[in-house]
Each structure stands twice: as C-alpha cells, then as structure tokens.
Amino acid sequence: MATFNFSTMQMTVKVVYYGPGLCGKTTNLQFIYGHTTPNSRGEMVSLETKADRTLFFDLLPIEVGTIAGFKTKIQLYTVPGQVFYNTTRKLVLKGVDGIVFVADTQRPMLQSNVESLANLKTNLAELGIVIDTVPMVFQYNKRDLQDICTVEELDATLNSREIPRVEAAALTGMGVFETLRAISKLTLGALKKQLEEGSPASARVPLPRQPKVPEAAVAREVAARAQSLSQPAASLRPPVGQAVASGAPAAIPADPRLEPARATATRPSPVAAPPPAPPRPRPAAPPGKGETSRTSRNLLLRLDQQDLQRTQRVTLSLRLEDAEQRLVQEVRNVQLDLDRTEKADELQLQLNIRLHPKS
C-alpha cells in the first residue's frame, strides 16, 4: 500500500523483487543503481552473506516525477532467497504495491522457481493479499546462459495468468530497465486510477470516536448536582441534544424551591491564589571555541549466531541531505570485514556523532 505525505505532497511506492536464491534479484538492483544519476536515486543498502548476497533486503529509492500532484518515489526491495529466511520475506512484502518475480531460467532451477512462486502466494495470503490484485511482472533471467528453458515452457509452468514477462540477463543489463519500466507502468497506473476515483485509503486518518453518553444519565447528573448545590447553577450541563448558544451559559429551568439555595450558591467565593510558577531552566551555554557537542544514537541489528556466522562483510554509508532531500555530501561503501564471529551472538552498530563548531 502506497504511503502519502500530504505535508510534503510525496507518495512512496513499494516494489519487491521476489524469486529463488541467486536468481538475480540483487544483480537487478545493482545494475539499476549503477546506471542512474545520483540525483534520481538514494543510497542502496545491502548485507551480504556467504550463502546469498542478500540477507535482509536491498532498498533503492528512485524519483519518477509527479503523479496527481504527488512527488512520487519508488522504493525497490529484494527478499532473501533461502527458505529459512521466510519470516523476513513476509516482513518485506508488507505494504507491497508491485512485484517482480525474477525466475532463474536454467533448466535445473525450474522446480526452485515453482516452489518460490508458491511461497510468494502463501506469504501474500497470510498478509491478507490476493496475488491476482497485485501488479506483477515476470522477469525470465539468465537468458545468456546454456541449458535454459524456452519461453513457452516457462509460461506454461509459471505464468498461467499471462501477465507481462521480460527476458533478461541482469549481469549484462539486458532487460533490467525494461522490467523496471513494465512494473512501474503497471503499479503507478493502478495507483493513479485509485487517486482519480477518490482519496487513498492510507491517506485518510479516522478521528477517534467519542463515547456517546445516554441522555438519561446526563439528566440524573444534573439533578444530583442541583440538589447538592456543590457548584454554581450556571455550571450545570444541559441534557444532550439541547442547543446552547456559543459563549452563553447553559440555561436551567427555574424551580421556586431552589431559589434561596440558588442565591446562596451563586455568591462569589474567595479565589485561592495560584501556586507560583516554577523557575524556567536556563538555556545551556553554546560550546566555546575548540569545544564539541556530542550526541549518541544506537542502531541495534539483532542476528542470531547462525546468521551472524554467515555474514562476511558489512557495508556502511553516510548521506547528508538538505530540506528537499537533495544530496549535499556523502561517504559511501565503508566496509567492515567480520572475521571473529564464532562466539558472537548479535551484531550491534553504534553511531556516535561529534559536532565540531566552526572556528
């Protein structure tokens, strides 16, 4: 489900590349990332393991212009191919707007494609999504290799709904952008139709319901307060549904038996002096010349020991943007090799920022 930010008039669309392990999902994103201009894409996040090149997911935001007044951004994700990462697959599929199923067309991988497609249907169903309602494109990848299935065989085995398919060789770039254009056209077309028909469901924020108080209960409360005379009569609330003019006190029917008490209750009473206001805290003095201010943020990435032992390298990047999300400065691809993970049971990334004032 696309997300809408009405303060910035921005719409974010989520496209997920799905398929078996090592079918070319990450290669697609790497080729797209390497052949798009820096001002039209964000930083790609990737975690590599010995078993597969994607542990969690890749994220690649791409600007595609304006649709229905919204500045549109497409975020490309991939899912891990291994079966034992199925929980992560479902997590990545949440809120999906379009799917690219990358099929490894080598003949020995045909059964793996069938199992991965069945897994996709199951995961979508568990999320309450019918696969027929999601824009989808097949990419028949690795067409540059030997011993590959024919397009007719792949259609008969995988593509029974005759949805769009693209032949590709992601390693060389053949069919990569054709696949991206096909899924973008289908996904954005569906969202544009949704916007033309009415406000998107995700943009509507329902107001909290106020509990309805029965009129009889309100009437009993008014009568009890009048009898106890614990408050001035002008503060008594009328029954629900009775119109009260703005700025005017609520009117209560006159009762001759209550007039002496009403006069007593409406006499002004001494008002207690308000407690003295607490002293305002003094603002902290700015750091002097040569001093630094420091803030610490912890990013905790929990991996069990089995996953951590498969991780060979962590790649970090730092990106500085202005208010309009334009790149100001960045440090890319800072790599950390992990060679002592036998006894470690979690990976913790701690970010310490030290701000140095200008001289």
C-alpha positions as a Python dict, from the first residue, in 0.01 Angstrom:
ca = {
    (1, 'M'): (0, 0, 0),
    (2, 'A'): (147, 333, -108),
    (3, 'T'): (211, 587, 165),
    (4, 'F'): (109, 951, 123),
    (5, 'N'): (264, 1251, 296),
    (6, 'F'): (35, 1549, 248),
    (7, 'S'): (272, 1794, 421),
    (8, 'T'): (537, 1734, 153),
    (9, 'M'): (293, 1607, -116),
    (10, 'Q'): (502, 1293, -159),
    (11, 'M'): (386, 941, -245),
    (12, 'T'): (611, 639, -182),
    (13, 'V'): (552, 320, -381),
    (14, 'K'): (699, -16, -281),
    (15, 'V'): (812, -267, -545),
    (16, 'V'): (954, -602, -431),
    (17, 'Y'): (1180, -828, -639),
    (18, 'Y'): (1096, -1188, -544),
    (19, 'G'): (1243, -1521, -650),
    (20, 'P'): (1463, -1815, -551),
    (21, 'G'): (1815, -1778, -417),
    (22, 'L'): (2081, -1642, -655),
    (23, 'C'): (1827, -1587, -933),
    (24, 'G'): (1948, -1229, -997),
    (25, 'K'): (1733, -1008, -773),
    (26, 'T'): (2025, -819, -620),
    (27, 'T'): (2201, -802, -956),
    (28, 'N'): (1898, -619, -1097),
    (29, 'L'): (1916, -354, -827),
    (30, 'Q'): (2292, -320, -855),
    (31, 'F'): (2265, -258, -1230),
    (32, 'I'): (1985, -4, -1185),
    (33, 'Y'): (2183, 171, -913),
    (34, 'G'): (2497, 187, -1126),
    (35, 'H'): (2319, 327, -1432),
    (36, 'T'): (2102, 600, -1278),
    (37, 'T'): (2210, 953, -1191),
    (38, 'P'): (2287, 1023, -823),
    (39, 'N'): (2018, 1294, -800),
    (40, 'S'): (1747, 1045, -901),
    (41, 'R'): (1831, 763, -662),
    (42, 'G'): (1909, 709, -297),
    (43, 'E'): (2174, 502, -127),
    (44, 'M'): (2145, 126, -171),
    (45, 'V'): (2165, -78, 149),
    (46, 'S'): (2291, -434, 118),
    (47, 'L'): (2401, -708, 356),
    (48, 'E'): (2593, -996, 201),
    (49, 'T'): (2640, -1347, 334),
    (50, 'K'): (2833, -1649, 219),
    (51, 'A'): (2512, -1832, 128),
    (52, 'D'): (2339, -1548, -56),
    (53, 'R'): (2410, -1191, -149),
    (54, 'T'): (2104, -1054, 29),
    (55, 'L'): (2041, -1128, 395),
    (56, 'F'): (1753, -893, 467),
    (57, 'F'): (1667, -663, 178),
    (58, 'D'): (1802, -403, -59),
    (59, 'L'): (1643, -58, -62),
    (60, 'L'): (1678, 166, -364),
    (61, 'P'): (1451, 475, -379),
    (62, 'I'): (1412, 622, -728),
    (63, 'E'): (1240, 951, -814),
    (64, 'V'): (995, 914, -1104),
    (65, 'G'): (830, 1255, -1121),
    (66, 'T'): (486, 1378, -1018),
    (67, 'I'): (157, 1188, -1033),
    (68, 'A'): (-176, 1350, -946),
    (69, 'G'): (8, 1630, -767),
    (70, 'F'): (224, 1394, -560),
    (71, 'K'): (600, 1375, -598),
    (72, 'T'): (642, 1003, -649),
    (73, 'K'): (924, 787, -519),
    (74, 'I'): (965, 416, -593),
    (75, 'Q'): (1143, 203, -335),
    (76, 'L'): (1287, -121, -472),
    (77, 'Y'): (1331, -413, -234),
    (78, 'T'): (1461, -766, -270),
    (79, 'V'): (1388, -1059, -43),
    (80, 'P'): (1635, -1327, 70),
    (81, 'G'): (1618, -1634, -146),
    (82, 'Q'): (1678, -1901, 118),
    (83, 'V'): (1377, -2082, 262),
    (84, 'F'): (1489, -2037, 625),
    (85, 'Y'): (1455, -1656, 584),
    (86, 'N'): (1081, -1682, 514),
    (87, 'T'): (992, -1457, 809),
    (88, 'T'): (1200, -1180, 654),
    (89, 'R'): (1030, -1238, 319),
    (90, 'K'): (688, -1176, 472),
    (91, 'L'): (817, -868, 652),
    (92, 'V'): (944, -719, 326),
    (93, 'L'): (616, -800, 147),
    (94, 'K'): (409, -591, 391),
    (95, 'G'): (256, -295, 210),
    (96, 'V'): (377, -408, -133),
    (97, 'D'): (241, -219, -438),
    (98, 'G'): (407, -418, -717),
    (99, 'I'): (605, -741, -755),
    (100, 'V'): (876, -850, -997),
    (101, 'F'): (920, -1227, -990),
    (102, 'V'): (1274, -1300, -1107),
    (103, 'A'): (1290, -1654, -1246),
    (104, 'D'): (1619, -1837, -1298),
    (105, 'T'): (1557, -1987, -1642),
    (106, 'Q'): (1829, -2251, -1620),
    (107, 'R'): (1660, -2586, -1663),
    (108, 'P'): (1785, -2735, -1330),
    (109, 'M'): (1629, -2434, -1148),
    (110, 'L'): (1276, -2477, -1285),
    (111, 'Q'): (1146, -2654, -973),
    (112, 'S'): (1302, -2389, -750),
    (113, 'N'): (1108, -2123, -942),
    (114, 'V'): (783, -2316, -892),
    (115, 'E'): (846, -2350, -518),
    (116, 'S'): (936, -1982, -481),
    (117, 'L'): (622, -1873, -668),
    (118, 'A'): (408, -2095, -444),
    (119, 'N'): (584, -1945, -142),
    (120, 'L'): (500, -1596, -270),
    (121, 'K'): (130, -1683, -296),
    (122, 'T'): (131, -1831, 54),
    (123, 'N'): (303, -1533, 212),
    (124, 'L'): (71, -1286, 41),
    (125, 'A'): (-231, -1485, 156),
    (126, 'E'): (-106, -1479, 515),
    (127, 'L'): (-84, -1099, 484),
    (128, 'G'): (-442, -1085, 356),
    (129, 'I'): (-341, -1007, -5),
    (130, 'V'): (-468, -1192, -312),
    (131, 'I'): (-188, -1228, -565),
    (132, 'D'): (-423, -1152, -856),
    (133, 'T'): (-482, -800, -717),
    (134, 'V'): (-114, -701, -707),
    (135, 'P'): (54, -557, -1023),
    (136, 'M'): (315, -813, -1124),
    (137, 'V'): (578, -873, -1392),
    (138, 'F'): (782, -1187, -1463),
    (139, 'Q'): (1148, -1148, -1547),
    (140, 'Y'): (1294, -1453, -1718),
    (141, 'N'): (1657, -1403, -1616),
    (142, 'K'): (1991, -1559, -1722),
    (143, 'R'): (1895, -1589, -2089),
    (144, 'D'): (2265, -1558, -2178),
    (145, 'L'): (2349, -1900, -2029),
    (146, 'Q'): (2334, -2252, -2169),
    (147, 'D'): (2072, -2518, -2093),
    (148, 'I'): (1785, -2278, -2036),
    (149, 'C'): (1412, -2335, -2063),
    (150, 'T'): (1218, -2192, -2354),
    (151, 'V'): (980, -1903, -2300),
    (152, 'E'): (688, -2134, -2381),
    (153, 'E'): (798, -2380, -2111),
    (154, 'L'): (833, -2100, -1856),
    (155, 'D'): (490, -1956, -1944),
    (156, 'A'): (326, -2297, -1913),
    (157, 'T'): (491, -2366, -1577),
    (158, 'L'): (489, -2024, -1409),
    (159, 'N'): (281, -1771, -1597),
    (160, 'S'): (-65, -1921, -1618),
    (161, 'R'): (-227, -1576, -1587),
    (162, 'E'): (-41, -1443, -1893),
    (163, 'I'): (93, -1140, -1712),
    (164, 'P'): (372, -933, -1873),
    (165, 'R'): (713, -1101, -1888),
    (166, 'V'): (1056, -978, -1992),
    (167, 'E'): (1356, -1182, -2100),
    (168, 'A'): (1670, -1059, -1926),
    (169, 'A'): (2034, -1114, -1843),
    (170, 'A'): (2075, -898, -1534),
    (171, 'L'): (2452, -941, -1522),
    (172, 'T'): (2488, -764, -1858),
    (173, 'G'): (2187, -535, -1812),
    (174, 'M'): (1969, -687, -2083),
    (175, 'G'): (1602, -645, -1989),
    (176, 'V'): (1672, -484, -1649),
    (177, 'F'): (1530, -140, -1724),
    (178, 'E'): (1260, -292, -1944),
    (179, 'T'): (1145, -487, -1637),
    (180, 'L'): (1157, -174, -1421),
    (181, 'R'): (956, 25, -1674),
    (182, 'A'): (695, -251, -1704),
    (183, 'I'): (635, -285, -1328),
    (184, 'S'): (645, 94, -1280),
    (185, 'K'): (382, 143, -1551),
    (186, 'L'): (150, -119, -1401),
    (187, 'T'): (196, -6, -1040),
    (188, 'L'): (171, 367, -1097),
    (189, 'G'): (-122, 318, -1332),
    (190, 'A'): (-312, 130, -1062),
    (191, 'L'): (-233, 398, -804),
    (192, 'K'): (-328, 679, -1043),
    (193, 'K'): (-663, 513, -1101),
    (194, 'Q'): (-710, 485, -726),
    (195, 'L'): (-632, 855, -680),
    (196, 'E'): (-873, 955, -957),
    (197, 'E'): (-1153, 754, -801),
    (198, 'G'): (-1109, 911, -459),
    (199, 'S'): (-877, 973, -170),
    (200, 'P'): (-639, 686, -98),
    (201, 'A'): (-739, 476, 198),
    (202, 'S'): (-394, 510, 350),
    (203, 'A'): (-422, 889, 345),
    (204, 'R'): (-742, 902, 545),
    (205, 'V'): (-683, 915, 919),
    (206, 'P'): (-1007, 836, 1108),
    (207, 'L'): (-1085, 1056, 1404),
    (208, 'P'): (-1126, 878, 1737),
    (209, 'R'): (-1487, 813, 1827),
    (210, 'Q'): (-1619, 987, 2134),
    (211, 'P'): (-1832, 763, 2357),
    (212, 'K'): (-2199, 861, 2346),
    (213, 'V'): (-2341, 941, 2689),
    (214, 'P'): (-2709, 847, 2736),
    (215, 'E'): (-2939, 1145, 2789),
    (216, 'A'): (-3095, 988, 3099),
    (217, 'A'): (-2754, 963, 3265),
    (218, 'V'): (-2686, 1329, 3193),
    (219, 'A'): (-3025, 1429, 3335),
    (220, 'R'): (-2961, 1235, 3656),
    (221, 'E'): (-2622, 1401, 3691),
    (222, 'V'): (-2776, 1749, 3651),
    (223, 'A'): (-3043, 1677, 3911),
    (224, 'A'): (-2789, 1541, 4159),
    (225, 'R'): (-2569, 1846, 4124),
    (226, 'A'): (-2863, 2081, 4166),
    (227, 'Q'): (-2973, 1911, 4486),
    (228, 'S'): (-2622, 1906, 4638),
    (229, 'L'): (-2558, 2267, 4533),
    (230, 'S'): (-2189, 2191, 4530),
    (231, 'Q'): (-2140, 2408, 4219),
    (232, 'P'): (-2299, 2726, 4088),
    (233, 'A'): (-2613, 2665, 3888),
    (234, 'A'): (-2464, 2830, 3582),
    (235, 'S'): (-2208, 2548, 3552),
    (236, 'L'): (-2468, 2270, 3532),
    (237, 'R'): (-2473, 2095, 3196),
    (238, 'P'): (-2798, 2066, 2998),
    (239, 'P'): (-2912, 1729, 2863),
    (240, 'V'): (-2751, 1602, 2542),
    (241, 'G'): (-2911, 1749, 2232),
    (242, 'Q'): (-3016, 2079, 2394),
    (243, 'A'): (-2878, 2371, 2193),
    (244, 'V'): (-2654, 2615, 2379),
    (245, 'A'): (-2552, 2945, 2224),
    (246, 'S'): (-2180, 2996, 2186),
    (247, 'G'): (-2044, 3198, 2476),
    (248, 'A'): (-2371, 3188, 2674),
    (249, 'P'): (-2414, 2992, 2999),
    (250, 'A'): (-2632, 2685, 2996),
    (251, 'A'): (-2993, 2761, 3093),
    (252, 'I'): (-3166, 2555, 3363),
    (253, 'P'): (-3544, 2567, 3418),
    (254, 'A'): (-3633, 2778, 3722),
    (255, 'D'): (-3761, 2598, 4029),
    (256, 'P'): (-3912, 2813, 4310),
    (257, 'R'): (-3793, 2563, 4572),
    (258, 'L'): (-3434, 2611, 4464),
    (259, 'E'): (-3427, 2994, 4452),
    (260, 'P'): (-3296, 3050, 4811),
    (261, 'A'): (-3031, 2787, 4762),
    (262, 'R'): (-2951, 2919, 4413),
    (263, 'A'): (-2885, 3266, 4553),
    (264, 'T'): (-2654, 3123, 4816),
    (265, 'A'): (-2471, 2904, 4567),
    (266, 'T'): (-2409, 3190, 4322),
    (267, 'R'): (-2243, 3418, 4577),
    (268, 'P'): (-1882, 3485, 4484),
    (269, 'S'): (-1637, 3284, 4688),
    (270, 'P'): (-1278, 3378, 4764),
    (271, 'V'): (-1042, 3256, 4496),
    (272, 'A'): (-725, 3080, 4607),
    (273, 'A'): (-405, 3231, 4480),
    (274, 'P'): (-242, 3020, 4208),
    (275, 'P'): (80, 2846, 4304),
    (276, 'P'): (398, 3026, 4199),
    (277, 'A'): (529, 2926, 3860),
    (278, 'P'): (843, 2711, 3868),
    (279, 'P'): (1162, 2890, 3761),
    (280, 'R'): (1246, 2848, 3397),
    (281, 'P'): (1556, 2641, 3327),
    (282, 'R'): (1845, 2841, 3192),
    (283, 'P'): (1947, 2752, 2837),
    (284, 'A'): (2273, 2568, 2809),
    (285, 'A'): (2563, 2782, 2703),
    (286, 'P'): (2684, 2714, 2347),
    (287, 'P'): (3016, 2536, 2320),
    (288, 'G'): (3313, 2767, 2312),
    (289, 'K'): (3592, 2767, 2064),
    (290, 'G'): (3752, 2430, 2035),
    (291, 'E'): (3471, 2256, 2227),
    (292, 'T'): (3243, 1994, 2074),
    (293, 'S'): (2888, 1881, 2128),
    (294, 'R'): (2812, 1513, 2110),
    (295, 'T'): (2501, 1310, 2053),
    (296, 'S'): (2481, 932, 2051),
    (297, 'R'): (2236, 711, 1868),
    (298, 'N'): (2238, 333, 1882),
    (299, 'L'): (2124, 119, 1590),
    (300, 'L'): (2086, -240, 1705),
    (301, 'L'): (2070, -508, 1437),
    (302, 'R'): (1998, -840, 1603),
    (303, 'L'): (2120, -1152, 1426),
    (304, 'D'): (2123, -1498, 1574),
    (305, 'Q'): (2453, -1684, 1582),
    (306, 'Q'): (2374, -1889, 1273),
    (307, 'D'): (2304, -1578, 1063),
    (308, 'L'): (2599, -1388, 1203),
    (309, 'Q'): (2844, -1664, 1120),
    (310, 'R'): (2730, -1645, 756),
    (311, 'T'): (2792, -1269, 739),
    (312, 'Q'): (3125, -1188, 580),
    (313, 'R'): (3112, -812, 534),
    (314, 'V'): (2906, -510, 644),
    (315, 'T'): (2886, -205, 417),
    (316, 'L'): (2805, 135, 571),
    (317, 'S'): (2728, 471, 409),
    (318, 'L'): (2666, 822, 542),
    (319, 'R'): (2447, 1066, 349),
    (320, 'L'): (2389, 1436, 426),
    (321, 'E'): (2082, 1597, 265),
    (322, 'D'): (1912, 1935, 264),
    (323, 'A'): (1546, 2004, 348),
    (324, 'E'): (1439, 1892, -2),
    (325, 'Q'): (1626, 1562, 24),
    (326, 'R'): (1895, 1671, -219),
    (327, 'L'): (2243, 1531, -170),
    (328, 'V'): (2488, 1767, -2),
    (329, 'Q'): (2770, 1529, 90),
    (330, 'E'): (2811, 1155, 131),
    (331, 'V'): (3061, 890, 231),
    (332, 'R'): (2993, 560, 56),
    (333, 'N'): (3084, 195, 90),
    (334, 'V'): (3273, 191, 418),
    (335, 'Q'): (3332, -183, 453),
    (336, 'L'): (3388, -381, 770),
    (337, 'D'): (3507, -741, 735),
    (338, 'L'): (3387, -977, 1006),
    (339, 'D'): (3645, -1245, 1084),
    (340, 'R'): (3579, -1324, 1454),
    (341, 'T'): (3213, -1419, 1482),
    (342, 'E'): (3241, -1766, 1635),
    (343, 'K'): (3135, -1658, 1985),
    (344, 'A'): (2930, -1351, 1893),
    (345, 'D'): (2553, -1378, 1912),
    (346, 'E'): (2448, -1033, 1790),
    (347, 'L'): (2572, -753, 1567),
    (348, 'Q'): (2537, -403, 1717),
    (349, 'L'): (2607, -91, 1513),
    (350, 'Q'): (2661, 215, 1734),
    (351, 'L'): (2657, 558, 1573),
    (352, 'N'): (2846, 833, 1759),
    (353, 'I'): (2822, 1182, 1612),
    (354, 'R'): (3057, 1459, 1729),
    (355, 'L'): (2976, 1809, 1605),
    (356, 'H'): (3270, 2049, 1576),
    (357, 'P'): (3178, 2420, 1564),
    (358, 'K'): (3326, 2649, 1305),
    (359, 'S'): (3626, 2848, 1418),
}
